[in-house]
Amino acid sequence: MLLTSGNIQEEFLRTFPQAAAAVEADDGADPAGRVDWVFRHDVMPHAIGDPAALRDVFAWIERLLQSTDSMIDYWTAVRLLGRTLGWPEWVPLVEAHAGPLLATAMSR
């Protein structure tokens, strides 16, 4: 199922149920922005060092990159690709775990 602004929060919580409290606490009006913030600041840091969690993180990133929703595209391009995945702790993980869409996006 492609992610949209209408289903991203539900799909995110289905994938990362441990993030429910953080999503609820975020007061952002845009569901894609809310999910982006929680994903980058709550889910991703806790995945470092956990192979199963890293698989889930990179599978989610591939889903984000498949979306054609303009708000999801904005948050993914500007915040996730443009910032977080360039951080020193994520560069080697991206190189080791990137799926085909992420590898293509990072090579641009």
C-alpha positions in Angstrom: 0.0 0.0 0.0 1.4 3.4 -1.0 1.7 5.9 1.8 -0.4 9.0 1.6 -1.0 11.9 4.0 -4.3 10.2 4.9 -2.8 6.8 5.9 0.8 7.5 6.9 0.2 7.8 10.6 -1.8 4.6 10.8 0.8 2.7 8.7 3.6 4.1 10.8 2.0 3.0 14.0 1.3 -0.4 12.5 5.0 -0.7 11.7 6.4 1.0 14.8 3.8 0.5 17.6 6.4 1.4 20.2 6.2 5.0 18.8 2.5 5.6 19.6 3.1 7.7 22.7 5.6 9.9 20.8 3.2 10.4 17.9 0.4 11.3 20.3 2.6 13.8 22.1 3.6 15.6 18.9 1.4 18.6 18.3 2.2 19.0 14.6 -0.9 19.5 12.4 0.6 17.6 9.4 0.5 13.8 9.8 3.5 13.4 7.5 5.5 15.9 9.4 4.5 14.3 12.7 5.5 10.9 11.5 8.8 12.3 10.1 9.8 13.9 13.4 9.0 10.8 15.5 10.7 8.5 13.0 13.9 10.6 12.9 14.1 11.5 16.5 12.6 8.5 18.3 12.6 5.4 16.1 15.8 5.8 14.1 18.2 6.4 17.1 16.9 3.4 18.9 17.5 1.2 15.8 21.2 1.8 15.8 22.9 -1.5 16.9 19.7 -3.6 16.5 19.7 -5.5 13.2 16.0 -6.2 13.2 15.1 -2.6 14.0 17.4 -1.4 11.2 15.7 -3.7 8.7 12.4 -2.1 9.8 13.8 1.4 9.5 15.2 0.9 6.0 12.0 -0.9 4.8 10.0 2.1 6.0 12.4 4.5 4.1 11.8 2.5 1.0 8.0 2.8 1.5 8.4 6.6 2.0 10.4 6.8 -1.3 7.6 5.0 -3.2 5.0 7.5 -2.1 3.7 10.1 -4.6 2.2 12.3 -2.0 3.7 15.8 -2.1 3.8 16.2 1.7 5.5 12.9 2.3 7.9 13.7 -0.5 8.7 17.0 1.1 9.5 15.6 4.5 11.4 12.7 3.1 13.5 14.8 0.8 14.2 17.8 3.0 14.5 16.2 6.5 15.3 12.5 6.1 17.5 12.5 3.0 18.7 16.1 3.3 19.7 15.9 6.9 19.4 12.8 9.0 20.8 10.2 6.7 23.9 12.4 6.2 24.7 12.4 9.9 28.0 10.5 10.6 26.3 7.7 12.5 23.9 7.0 9.6 26.3 7.2 6.6 27.8 3.7 7.1 24.4 2.3 7.9 22.9 3.7 4.7 25.8 2.2 2.8 25.3 -1.2 4.4 21.5 -1.3 4.4 20.0 0.9 1.7 17.4 -0.6 -0.5 17.3 0.2 -4.2 15.2 3.4 -4.0 17.3 4.9 -1.2 20.6 4.0 -2.9 19.4 5.8 -6.0 18.2 8.8 -4.0 21.4 9.1 -2.1 23.5 9.0 -5.2 21.9 12.1 -6.6 
